Amino acid sequence: MNDEISDLRLFCKIVDAGNLSEAARQCDSSPATMSRRLSAMENRLSVRLFQRSSRRFSLTDEGILYYERAQTILAQLDAAEAEITAKTAKPSGLLRVSAPMQIGRTLITPIIAKFSALYPDIDIRFTLSDDQPDVNDANIDVSIRIGLPEAPDIVVRQLITSRRAVCATPEYLAKNGTPQRPEDLLYHNCICLMRKNRKFDRWVFRENGKKRHVQVKGQLATSSGEVLHALIRAGRGIGLKAMWDIAEDIQSGALVECLGDYACDDIALYATFEKHPFLPPRIRHFLDVLSSELQHKPAM
């Protein structure tokens, strides 16, 4: 079997090189040796693969078919060998991870720390950015993000889900009143999130089994989820945040959830990465640790 595979690789090398002399140069061999091996291959198959003359060196119809099949076989063989190697090899190399600012700091950083201890041969570059870059645009191996990417050739793995909650400090609510229905937000200073100059000021609620949108107003808007959180904590208004960001504040009493009976705006956190014939060990192991650690988080 090894001889047949070697012949396939040699044949494809000759076709790709365009002639025996160039193929011999690339293989550090001689044209005579290449010619003898090609003749032995044709004798074994009982078919002529090339039309050879002093002026012409081209594939026969049988050679064209053989080349197409050989390419497929070799590609599958290489992928299988690489996949097996990836599963047994010790993970190493450079791993580039991106996450939103607040989620990266609070949820992902402890996982990065644990992963780096488990795999000391992997060099990790961890970038925090609320721009949510796509992996194929920003030279990133794994992008942790809220919402699905627009690029169709990106693999997506859902990590955890959460609901968004309207929240404010007890002091703000004592001064301005606690909203009892979604439309009460029209009388509050609502702090909004921005993405690419778009202000997210239409908040979603469920009432009587139907979704409804409320167009809120407010003095403050920011592109940073972490700044939004800080402004709410500072008592500057009422805001809409994911429970994974404010669960500890709710439990401690630093923030109060409002309109919980009307909440319906669920979001998910995803890990995205480029398609690979096989995942490099450093990426595969990171995704496994990431998913495992986040699955232990309480429901939000």
C-alpha positions in Angstrom: 0.0 0.0 0.0 2.9 2.4 0.8 4.2 2.0 -2.8 0.8 2.8 -4.3 0.5 5.9 -2.1 4.0 6.9 -3.1 3.1 6.5 -6.7 0.0 8.6 -6.3 2.1 11.4 -4.8 4.7 11.2 -7.5 2.1 11.2 -10.2 0.4 14.3 -8.8 3.8 16.0 -8.4 4.6 15.4 -12.1 1.2 16.7 -13.2 1.5 19.8 -11.0 5.1 20.5 -12.1 4.2 20.2 -15.8 7.1 18.1 -16.9 9.5 15.5 -15.7 12.5 17.8 -15.4 10.8 20.2 -13.1 9.3 17.4 -11.1 12.7 15.8 -10.7 14.2 19.2 -9.6 11.4 19.6 -6.9 12.0 16.0 -5.7 15.8 16.3 -5.7 15.9 13.5 -8.2 16.8 13.0 -11.9 14.5 13.0 -15.0 15.6 9.5 -15.8 14.6 8.2 -12.4 11.3 9.9 -12.6 10.7 8.5 -16.1 11.4 5.0 -14.9 9.0 5.3 -12.0 6.3 6.7 -14.2 6.8 3.8 -16.7 6.6 1.3 -13.9 3.3 2.9 -12.7 1.8 2.7 -16.2 2.9 -0.9 -16.6 1.3 -1.8 -13.3 -2.0 -0.1 -14.3 -1.8 -1.3 -17.9 -2.7 2.1 -19.2 -0.8 5.1 -20.5 -1.2 8.2 -18.3 0.8 10.7 -20.3 1.3 11.5 -24.0 5.1 11.9 -24.2 7.1 13.2 -27.2 9.9 15.6 -27.8 7.4 18.5 -28.1 4.5 17.3 -26.0 3.9 16.1 -22.5 0.2 16.0 -21.5 -2.3 13.8 -19.7 -4.3 11.2 -21.6 -8.0 10.9 -20.8 -7.2 8.0 -18.4 -4.5 10.2 -16.9 -7.0 13.0 -16.3 -9.3 10.7 -14.5 -6.5 9.2 -12.5 -5.3 12.6 -11.4 -8.7 13.7 -10.2 -9.1 10.5 -8.2 -5.6 10.7 -6.9 -6.1 14.3 -5.6 -9.3 13.2 -3.7 -7.6 10.2 -2.2 -4.5 12.1 -1.1 -6.6 15.0 0.4 -8.7 12.5 2.4 -5.6 10.7 3.6 -3.8 13.9 4.6 -6.9 15.1 6.5 -7.3 11.8 8.3 -3.6 11.8 9.4 -3.8 15.4 10.5 -6.9 14.7 12.5 -5.4 11.8 14.3 -2.2 13.8 15.0 -4.3 16.7 16.3 -6.0 14.4 18.8 -2.8 12.9 20.1 -0.4 15.8 19.9 0.4 18.0 22.9 -1.3 21.3 22.3 1.1 24.2 21.6 1.5 27.3 19.5 -0.3 30.7 19.5 -3.9 31.0 20.4 -5.7 34.4 19.8 -9.0 35.0 21.6 -11.3 38.0 21.6 -14.2 38.8 23.9 -16.4 41.8 24.8 -14.9 43.9 27.5 -17.2 43.2 30.5 -17.8 39.5 29.6 -14.1 39.0 28.9 -13.1 40.5 32.3 -15.7 38.8 34.5 -16.6 35.5 32.7 -13.7 34.6 30.4 -10.6 35.8 32.2 -10.8 33.1 35.0 -11.2 30.5 32.2 -8.2 31.9 30.4 -6.2 31.6 33.6 -7.2 28.0 34.2 -6.6 27.1 30.5 -3.1 28.6 30.6 -2.2 26.5 33.6 -3.5 23.3 32.0 -1.6 24.0 28.7 1.6 25.9 29.4 3.0 25.3 25.9 0.2 27.5 24.4 0.9 31.2 24.1 -2.4 33.1 24.5 -3.2 36.6 23.3 -6.5 37.7 24.9 -8.1 40.8 23.4 -11.0 42.6 24.9 -13.1 44.6 22.5 -16.8 45.6 22.3 -16.5 45.8 18.5 -17.1 42.0 18.3 -14.7 41.3 15.4 -15.3 38.3 13.1 -12.5 35.8 13.1 -11.8 35.9 9.4 -11.5 39.7 9.5 -9.3 40.2 12.5 -6.7 37.4 12.6 -8.4 35.8 15.6 -8.6 32.1 16.3 -11.7 32.2 18.6 -14.1 35.2 18.9 -16.4 35.1 21.9 -19.4 37.3 21.1 -23.0 38.1 21.6 -25.1 37.4 18.6 -24.5 35.5 15.5 -21.8 36.6 13.0 -22.8 37.7 9.5 -20.1 35.7 7.6 -21.6 32.4 6.4 -18.2 30.5 6.5 -17.7 30.8 10.3 -18.4 27.9 12.7 -20.6 28.9 15.7 -20.8 27.1 19.1 -23.4 28.4 21.6 -22.0 28.7 25.1 -24.6 30.0 27.5 -27.9 32.0 27.3 -29.2 34.8 29.5 -32.0 37.2 29.7 -31.8 40.9 29.7 -33.2 42.7 32.8 -34.2 46.3 33.4 -32.3 47.4 36.5 -31.3 50.5 38.6 -29.9 51.3 42.0 -32.2 51.4 45.0 -31.3 55.1 45.4 -32.4 55.9 41.8 -35.7 54.1 42.2 -36.4 55.8 45.6 -35.9 59.2 44.0 -37.7 58.5 40.6 -40.1 55.7 41.3 -40.1 52.0 40.3 -41.6 51.3 36.9 -44.6 49.0 37.1 -45.4 48.6 33.4 -43.1 48.9 30.4 -44.6 52.3 29.4 -43.5 53.7 32.7 -40.0 53.8 31.3 -41.0 56.8 29.2 -40.7 58.8 32.4 -37.2 57.6 33.3 -33.7 58.5 32.2 -32.9 55.3 30.3 -29.2 54.6 29.6 -28.8 52.9 26.2 -26.2 50.8 24.5 -24.8 51.8 21.1 -23.2 49.7 18.3 -21.7 51.2 15.2 -23.5 54.5 15.9 -26.8 52.8 16.3 -28.6 53.5 19.6 -30.5 50.6 21.0 -33.5 52.5 22.4 -36.3 50.1 21.5 -36.6 47.7 24.4 -38.5 44.5 24.1 -41.1 43.2 26.6 -43.8 40.6 26.6 -47.3 41.5 27.7 -50.4 39.4 27.5 -48.5 36.8 25.5 -47.3 39.3 22.9 -44.1 41.1 22.3 -44.1 44.8 22.3 -41.4 47.5 21.9 -41.0 50.6 24.0 -39.1 53.6 22.6 -37.2 54.8 25.6 -35.4 58.1 26.1 -32.4 59.2 28.1 -29.5 61.5 28.5 -26.7 58.9 28.2 -25.7 56.3 25.7 -22.4 54.4 25.3 -20.8 51.8 23.1 -19.3 50.0 26.1 -21.3 47.4 28.0 -18.9 47.9 31.0 -19.4 51.7 30.9 -23.2 51.1 30.7 -23.0 48.9 33.8 -20.9 51.6 35.7 -23.4 54.3 34.8 -26.3 52.2 36.2 -24.3 51.4 39.3 -23.6 55.2 39.7 -27.3 55.9 39.8 -27.3 57.9 36.6 -30.4 56.1 35.2 -32.1 52.9 34.5 -30.6 50.4 32.1 -31.0 47.1 30.3 -28.3 44.5 31.1 -27.7 40.8 30.7 -28.1 38.8 33.9 -24.7 37.3 33.5 -23.4 40.9 34.0 -25.5 41.9 37.0 -26.4 38.7 38.8 -24.0 39.5 41.7 -25.3 43.1 41.9 -28.9 41.8 42.1 -28.0 39.3 44.8 -26.1 41.9 46.9 -28.8 44.5 46.6 -26.5 47.0 44.7 -29.0 46.9 41.8 -32.7 46.1 41.7 -34.4 44.3 38.8 -37.6 46.0 37.5 -40.3 44.7 35.2 -39.3 41.1 35.7 -42.8 39.9 34.8 -42.4 41.4 31.4 -38.9 40.3 30.5 -38.4 38.3 27.3 -35.3 39.7 25.7 -33.0 36.6 25.8 -29.5 36.7 24.4 -26.8 34.1 23.9 -23.0 34.0 24.1 -21.2 32.2 21.2 -17.7 31.0 20.4 -17.0 31.5 16.7 -14.0 30.2 14.7 -13.1 29.6 11.0 -13.8 26.3 9.4 -10.9 23.8 9.4 -10.6 20.4 7.9 -9.5 19.6 11.4 -9.3 21.8 14.4 -5.7 22.5 15.7 -5.3 21.1 19.2 -4.9 24.5 20.8 -8.3 25.6 19.5 -10.1 22.4 20.1 -8.9 22.1 23.7 -9.7 25.8 24.4 -13.3 25.4 23.1 -13.7 22.2 25.3 -12.5 24.0 28.4 -14.5 27.1 27.6 -17.8 25.2 27.1 -17.2 23.0 30.2 -16.5 25.9 32.5 -19.5 28.0 31.3 -21.9 25.1 31.6 -21.3 25.2 35.4 -22.6 28.7 35.6 -26.1 29.0 37.2 -29.1 29.6 35.0 -29.7 33.2 34.3 
